[in-house]
């Protein structure tokens, strides 16, 4: 395998990893947003009981 071919494979792997991590970050940010919203609702319910 030539050096150039190895570099292309490494670049493709890096791009795939970056794309995967971006998808994961997007999913985690979405979950975080949902949890924050649920927390607001729970805090509001607790506040009403005080």
CNS distance restraints for C-alpha pairs under 8 A (distance, minus, plus):
assign (resid   1 and name CA) (resid   5 and name CA) 6.41 0.50 0.50
assign (resid   1 and name CA) (resid   6 and name CA) 6.80 0.50 0.50
assign (resid   2 and name CA) (resid   6 and name CA) 6.35 0.50 0.50
assign (resid   3 and name CA) (resid   7 and name CA) 6.22 0.50 0.50
assign (resid   4 and name CA) (resid   8 and name CA) 6.30 0.50 0.50
assign (resid   5 and name CA) (resid   9 and name CA) 6.27 0.50 0.50
assign (resid   6 and name CA) (resid  10 and name CA) 6.10 0.50 0.50
assign (resid   7 and name CA) (resid  11 and name CA) 6.02 0.50 0.50
assign (resid   8 and name CA) (resid  12 and name CA) 6.11 0.50 0.50
assign (resid   9 and name CA) (resid  13 and name CA) 6.12 0.50 0.50
assign (resid  10 and name CA) (resid  14 and name CA) 6.09 0.50 0.50
assign (resid  11 and name CA) (resid  15 and name CA) 6.14 0.50 0.50
assign (resid  12 and name CA) (resid  16 and name CA) 6.16 0.50 0.50
assign (resid  13 and name CA) (resid  17 and name CA) 6.13 0.50 0.50
assign (resid  14 and name CA) (resid  18 and name CA) 6.09 0.50 0.50
assign (resid  15 and name CA) (resid  19 and name CA) 6.10 0.50 0.50
assign (resid  16 and name CA) (resid  20 and name CA) 6.12 0.50 0.50
assign (resid  17 and name CA) (resid  21 and name CA) 6.11 0.50 0.50
assign (resid  18 and name CA) (resid  22 and name CA) 6.08 0.50 0.50
assign (resid  19 and name CA) (resid  23 and name CA) 6.29 0.50 0.50
assign (resid  20 and name CA) (resid  24 and name CA) 6.26 0.50 0.50
assign (resid  21 and name CA) (resid  25 and name CA) 6.06 0.50 0.50
assign (resid  22 and name CA) (resid  26 and name CA) 6.14 0.50 0.50
assign (resid  23 and name CA) (resid  27 and name CA) 6.22 0.50 0.50
assign (resid  24 and name CA) (resid  28 and name CA) 6.13 0.50 0.50
assign (resid  25 and name CA) (resid  29 and name CA) 5.98 0.50 0.50
assign (resid  26 and name CA) (resid  30 and name CA) 6.19 0.50 0.50
assign (resid  27 and name CA) (resid  31 and name CA) 6.25 0.50 0.50
assign (resid  28 and name CA) (resid  32 and name CA) 5.99 0.50 0.50
assign (resid  29 and name CA) (resid  33 and name CA) 6.14 0.50 0.50
assign (resid  30 and name CA) (resid  34 and name CA) 6.28 0.50 0.50
assign (resid  31 and name CA) (resid  35 and name CA) 6.13 0.50 0.50
assign (resid  32 and name CA) (resid  36 and name CA) 6.12 0.50 0.50
assign (resid  33 and name CA) (resid  37 and name CA) 6.27 0.50 0.50
assign (resid  34 and name CA) (resid  38 and name CA) 6.25 0.50 0.50
assign (resid  35 and name CA) (resid  39 and name CA) 6.05 0.50 0.50
assign (resid  36 and name CA) (resid  40 and name CA) 6.28 0.50 0.50
assign (resid  37 and name CA) (resid  41 and name CA) 6.49 0.50 0.50
assign (resid  38 and name CA) (resid  42 and name CA) 6.26 0.50 0.50
assign (resid  39 and name CA) (resid  43 and name CA) 6.04 0.50 0.50
assign (resid  40 and name CA) (resid  44 and name CA) 6.12 0.50 0.50
assign (resid  41 and name CA) (resid  45 and name CA) 6.28 0.50 0.50
assign (resid  42 and name CA) (resid  46 and name CA) 6.21 0.50 0.50
assign (resid  43 and name CA) (resid  47 and name CA) 6.05 0.50 0.50
assign (resid  44 and name CA) (resid  48 and name CA) 6.23 0.50 0.50
assign (resid  45 and name CA) (resid  49 and name CA) 6.59 0.50 0.50
assign (resid  46 and name CA) (resid  50 and name CA) 6.73 0.50 0.50
